[in-house]
Amino acid sequence: MLTFERPHAALADSYRSMIAEFRAAGEDLIPFPLAYENEEFDTFLRRLDDDSQGRNIPAGWVPASTFWLVADGEVVAVSNLRHRLTDSLRHEGGNIGYGVRPSARRRGHATAILRHTLEEARAVGLDRVLVTCSKENEPSARTILRCGGRLDSEEWIPEREEIVQRYWITLD
């Protein structure tokens, strides 16, 4: 059974094991809250709550909500919804970032978490969202397209040494 949840302490060990999988696979921690310190899990949860309310966030950041996709008691995917765009997020990052635990891929979890996150985007008043991915990340591009994405542009990002694709998804 899949559930879409806000982060909570009951799944702290599962969340941490997912991060360990990303690191063991040599992958970047995407979305960015995966890189947050979580040793003191209550402090971590407060930081996520502050992010979603726009409290105590760094200059230039926007309110952002984090969600988990949980399958049979295990965190299998994480998404992060930026409530609005800055020039920097329009360039790279967009409104939504998501990542799926390496051992849980190819099971529809990316599509599920993106679709649920799109519902949350509607709830915060967005009528369209920008989702970006590396051009070489074909599974992510297919997920975005499945969820209604339309390719807007591609650009070489020197800092990442790759081409980033930008997709817009209109929310009905």
Secondary structure, DSSP 8 states (H G I E B T S, - for coil): -EEEE---GGGHHHHHHHHHHHHHTT---SSGGGGS--SSHHHHHHHHHHHHHT-S--TT---EEEEEEEETTEEEEEEEEESS--HHHHHTT-SEEEEE-GGG-SSSHHHHHHHHHHHHHHHTT-SEEEEEEETT-HHHHHHHHHTT-EEEEEEEETTTTEEEEEEEEE--
